[in-house]
């Protein structure tokens, strides 16, 4: 499975990784995905890495959490979905 399919299929919110998050972290991850989906610039040639990093920073600031919460979630989710966990 391609990583891009994880986002397109919206399987993330039903995963063990997501379900295991504390409520505040679930809210932050959900907001991150909403912002990424809404940001049309990600689909029109802008630097996706820079955009994702900026959105992670914004969501983490808004929820007053460390950015590592979202980065760690993305890493764990990717491993779970790819069967490496």
C-alpha positions, 0 to 999 in steps of 0.5 A, a space after each residue: 500500500 502506498 503512503 498516499 493511499 493511507 490518506 486517500 482511503 481515510 483508514 487512519 482514524 480506524 487504526 489501532 495507532 489512532 485509537 490508542 492516542 489520548 483524546 487531545 492527541 486524537 483531536 490534534 491529529 484529526 485537525 492536522 488531516 483536515 488542514 492537509 486535505 483542505 490545503 489545495 496547495 499540496 495538490 498544485 505543485 507546492 513543496 509538500 514537505 514544507 506545507 506538511 511541516 508548517 501545518 504540523 507546527 500550526 496544529 501543535 501550537 493550537 493544541 499546545 502540544 509538542 510537534 513530536 506528537 504528530 510526527 511520532 503518530 505519522 511514523 507509527 501509523 505508517 508502520 502499522 499500515 505497511 505491516 511493519 508493526 
